[in-house]
């Protein structure tokens, strides 16, 4: 359960009238919402509602045909993924996107790439500043490994890990970039109950201890209602609900389109 005493800040990211089409297919239609600093913001909706497309617009994988996104006071219509990463936006994916032959430690180290300052010549020599920098980054990554309680698999190739642990490693790689805004695309998909409980705990701890703002897509309504500060609901690319969990749960449009009468 989320900490009711946390302080939610000003708007960190604002989406205004975003529309995205792929040929004749309308993925997102005139959607507006915001994410406030320090909150856990959920996006829910049926399959094909436009949830992942919205995250892809926020971090620059997709470029909407209409609308703007304002991040930390700067308005933009187009941003490339590496620019989003440089400005403090990190994400995980529906399908785990790790380097399967590399160890847990090395996968999480790749999340530090943008933080590394040594040039190729210094790195080739390795001794001196490049060595000190790498050791510094490794210490940071070891702290993430401790935080996520995956010390026992730090040297294990991630392709040999069960799915739930792979998702935890992917979270660690995103955290290695020290994001201000963390986008999580179905972080608990395919997990059993115990794995979901662990992931919920880590998401809440990341938000609480690091102060990281989180926007997540999740189908488990129990999880969404328990850990989210606000919930936006999409259906056929349009927004049909937005508010605190209690408001969304009672919204008749949301009940009809997604939650169902049984809920």
N, C-alpha and C positions, 0 to 999 in steps of 0.2 A: 504494500500500500504506500502511496506517495506521502511525503511529509507535508502536511497542511501548513506548516510554519514557514516554508520556503518563500523567499521574496521573488516575485516575477517582475522583471524590469520593463523598459521601453521596447518598442517594436525593433527587432533586429532585422527582419526580412519582411517585405510587403509585396505581395503578388496582386497586380491590378489588371483585371479584364484579360487574362491570358486565354488565347485560343490557339489550338494546334491541330493541324490536319495532315493526314497522309493521303494524298490524292483526294478521293471522294469521302474518305473515312475521317470523321470528326472525332479526335481523341479527347480534346478538352474544349469546352465552350464557355467563354466569358466568365472564367472563374477568378474570384478575388478572395484573398484571405491574408492573414499575417501570422508571423511567429514572433513571440516576445522572448526577450533575453532571459534565459534561465528556466524556461518552461519545457515540459514534455508535451509535444503537439502531435496528435494522431490524425492520420488520414485513413478512412475506412470506406468500404463500398464493395459491391459485387465484382467478380472477375470482369475485366474489360471496362471498368468504370473510369480509367484514366489516372489511377493513383501513381503507378510507376512513371508514366509519361510526365506527371507533374514534377516528381523528383528529378527526372532527366532534364526538365526545363530549368530547374533551380540550379543544378550544378553544370549546365552547359552542354550536356550530351545532345539535347534537342534545342532547336531555336524556334520559339513560337512565332507564328505569322502575325499575331496581334497581341498587344498588351506589353506591360513593363514589369520588371522585378527590381525593387529597391532593396539593396543590401548595405547595411551600416551607413545609410544616408545617401548612397550613390545609386542613381537610377540607371538601369540598363535594359536593353532589349536583347542583346546578344552577349554571351560570355562563353569562353572556351573552358573545357574541364580543367586544364592546368592553371588557368587564371582563378577559377573557383577555389582550387586547392591552395593556391598561394594566398588567397584572401581568407582562408580559414574554414572552408567548407569541405568536409570529408563524407564518404558514404560507404555503405556495404550494399550487396546486391542480393536479389532473389536467389540466384544460383551462385554458390560459392565460387569466387574468382581468385583462387590462390595458386601459387606455384607449387604443384603437387610433389615435385621431386626435391624441393628445398625443405629445410627444417622449419619448425615453428619459429625459432629465433630469427632465422634469416628472412622468413616471410614478414615478420613484424618489422625487421630492420628496413625493409623496402619502404615502409611508411615514413622513414626519416629522410628520404632522398632530398626533399625540398629544404630540409634544415641544414644540409651539408654544404659548407662554404669552400672547402679545399678544391683547387683546380686540378685538372688531370695530371699536370706535371708533379704537383705536391703529392697527389695520391699514388703516382707511380713510384716515387721515392719512399713513400709511406712514413718514414721516420720524421720526427719533428711535429709540426702542426697537424699534419694529416693523421698521424698516429694518435695524438691527443684527442683530436676531434672524434675519431672512430670510437675510441674507448669511452668518451663522454656519451655518445649516442648509444653505445651498447649498455651503459649503465642505465640510461633512460628506458631502454627496451626491457632490461631485466626487471625494472620496477613495474612495468606494465604486466610482464609475465607473472610476477608475484601478486599483483592486484587481481588478475583474472584467475589465479590459482591453477596455473598450468605449468608449474615448474617441472613436473615429472615428464612432460612431453617436449621440453624446450629443444631437444636435439633430434626429435622424431620427425621424419619426412611427413608432411601433412597429408599426403595421399594415403597414408596408412592409418590415419585417425578416423574415428567414427564421426558421423555428420555433425553431431552436436558440438564436438570439440573443434571441428573445422570452422563452424560458425563463430566460435569464441576466438579462434585465432584471427579470423577476418575482422572481428571487432577490435582486437588488439592492434592490427595493422592500421586501422582507421584512427585509433587513439594515438598511435605513434606520431601522427601528423599534428598533434595538439590542436584539434579543431575547435573553433568557436561554435560552429553549427554542425551537428552530426546527423546525417540522413541515413536511416535504417530501413531497408526494404525487406519486409517480412523476416525479421531477425529470428523468429521462432518457428518458421515453417519447417515441417518435417521432424520436429522434436517430440520426444516423449514428455510426460508430465514433469519428471524430475529435471530434465534439461531446460524446460520452459521456466521452471521456478528459479533455476540458477541464472538464466539469461535475464529474467525480470530483475533479480537482485543486482546484477551487474549494471543494467541500464539505470536503475535508480541510484546506484552508487556513483556512476559516472556523472550523472546530473547533479547529485548532491555534493560529492567531494571535489570534483573538478570544475563545477559550475558550468558544464557544457550544456548548451541548448540542444534539444533533441527533437527531430521530426521523424516519426516512424509510421510505416504502413504495417498493419497487422490484422489478421482475420480472426484471431481469438478474442471474442468480445469481453470475456472475463478479464483478460490481460489489459485490453484497451481501457475499460472502465475503471480498473484498479489503479493504473499507473499514470494515466494521462491527465493533464490539466485542462486541455480543450481538445475537442474532436471535430474534424470536418468530414462530412459525408459526401462522396461523389456517386453519381449514377448516370450512366451513358454520357460521361464527360462533363456533366453539369453539377453544380453544388446544390444539394437538396437539404442540407442541415449543417449547423455550425454552432458550437457552444460548449459549455461544460458538460461532462458525461451525463449528468442527470437530465439536462435539457434535451440532449440528443436521444437518450433512451426513451423519452416521452414524446418525441416528435413523430407525429402520425405518418408523415411522408417517409421518414426513415424506417419506421416499422413496416410500412407497406412494401417499400422497395428492397429492404435488406434484412432487417432483424426478423421480420415475420411475426404473425400473430401469436405464435407459441412462446415468444420471448417477452 
